[in-house]
Amino acid sequence: MSLIKSKKRVADHGEVFTPPWLVEKMLDLVKGETERIDARFLEPACGSGNFLVPILQRKLAAVEIKYGKFNFERRHYALFGLMCCYGIELLPDNIAECRANMMEVLAEYLNITSDDEVYRAALFVLSLNLVHGDAMTMRDGTGAPISVVEWGYLGKGRYQRRDFRLDVLTGMASFHAEGSLFAGLGRHEIFTPTSSYPPMTLHDLADSTTSDDSGGGR
Ligand SMILES: C[S@@+](CC[C@H](N)C(=O)[O-])C[C@H]1O[C@@H](n2cnc3c(N)ncnc32)[C@H](O)[C@@H]1O
């Protein structure tokens, strides 16, 4: 496996991929978290998913152990595992590859194709969770602030969605710093979503689209 695509891309974007053996070693440092279905991971320079793909594989292995015998839960928790993986990537071809690679892993695990609701719901989730943007400026490809979707699984086939601004979330630590003007504020006063949605089913998610849900391997 090549760890670079071209010398120019290395020079322009520092694009050197981490070899799989090293990824596995690094993930083992937080093994327990990688095997927790609802542990959230954000890769701010995700490339084509060298970290996110094995994280999803570990989550799906956890789904299999817990829900392998129950098809309804297996499908819903597999999607929830995907919902807990986030990435930001500057280059459009890399983010498209990353979405496709993640989709392939989920589709293979659930043995589904594009006519399945979970597949279409996953494409929608990937279009939101894997952002084409700049992790330094925290702006997406259109220049808008990057949004992070907090997904929750409420059980019985229903998911919760709340959207937050990444720059606000990452600023949380400084809000609480000693001497900060905001140090006295409660968490709820800062940790306010930009949008909250009513509970959604697989069907609702599968019927949803965004302007950026291309590249998911359809
Ligand atoms: C060193 S590669 C690492 C890719 C992957 N994380 C890995 O370890 O294999 C860095 C990636 O970050 C992307 N990148 C560089 N600057 C970025 C930025 N400001 N925001 C988001 N992605 C960026 C590059 O396009 C490239 O795909």
The ligand as a MOL file (V3000), in Angstrom:
LIG
                    3D

  0  0  0     0  0            999 V3000
M  V30 BEGIN CTAB
M  V30 COUNTS 27 29 0 0 0
M  V30 BEGIN ATOM
M  V30 1 C -0.8400 13.4000 6.7660 0
M  V30 2 S -2.3620 13.0690 5.8720 0 CHG=1
M  V30 3 C -3.0970 11.9950 7.0600 0
M  V30 4 C -4.3380 11.2840 6.6010 0
M  V30 5 C -4.8740 10.2750 7.6020 0
M  V30 6 N -5.2700 10.9320 8.8250 0
M  V30 7 C -3.8160 9.2390 7.9320 0
M  V30 8 O -3.2370 9.3180 9.0260 0
M  V30 9 O -3.5800 8.3680 7.1010 0 CHG=-1
M  V30 10 C -3.0770 14.5990 6.1440 0
M  V30 11 C -4.4400 14.7980 5.4930 0
M  V30 12 O -4.9220 16.0240 6.0230 0
M  V30 13 C -5.5100 16.7980 5.0060 0
M  V30 14 N -5.3880 18.1770 5.4520 0
M  V30 15 C -4.3190 18.9920 5.4120 0
M  V30 16 N -4.6060 20.1880 5.9580 0
M  V30 17 C -5.9030 20.1020 6.3770 0
M  V30 18 C -6.7890 21.0040 7.0220 0
M  V30 19 N -6.3990 22.2430 7.3290 0
M  V30 20 N -8.0390 20.5950 7.2960 0
M  V30 21 C -8.4480 19.3450 6.9740 0
M  V30 22 N -7.6570 18.4550 6.3550 0
M  V30 23 C -6.4110 18.8160 6.0640 0
M  V30 24 C -4.7120 16.4420 3.7600 0
M  V30 25 O -5.4590 16.6960 2.6100 0
M  V30 26 C -4.4290 14.9610 3.9830 0
M  V30 27 O -5.4470 14.1470 3.4390 0
M  V30 END ATOM
M  V30 BEGIN BOND
M  V30 1 1 1 2
M  V30 2 1 2 3
M  V30 3 1 2 10
M  V30 4 1 3 4
M  V30 5 1 4 5
M  V30 6 1 5 6
M  V30 7 1 5 7
M  V30 8 2 7 8
M  V30 9 1 7 9
M  V30 10 1 10 11
M  V30 11 1 11 12
M  V30 12 1 11 26
M  V30 13 1 12 13
M  V30 14 1 13 14
M  V30 15 1 13 24
M  V30 16 1 14 15
M  V30 17 1 14 23
M  V30 18 2 15 16
M  V30 19 1 16 17
M  V30 20 1 17 18
M  V30 21 2 17 23
M  V30 22 1 18 19
M  V30 23 2 18 20
M  V30 24 1 20 21
M  V30 25 2 21 22
M  V30 26 1 22 23
M  V30 27 1 24 25
M  V30 28 1 24 26
M  V30 29 1 26 27
M  V30 END BOND
M  V30 END CTAB
M  END
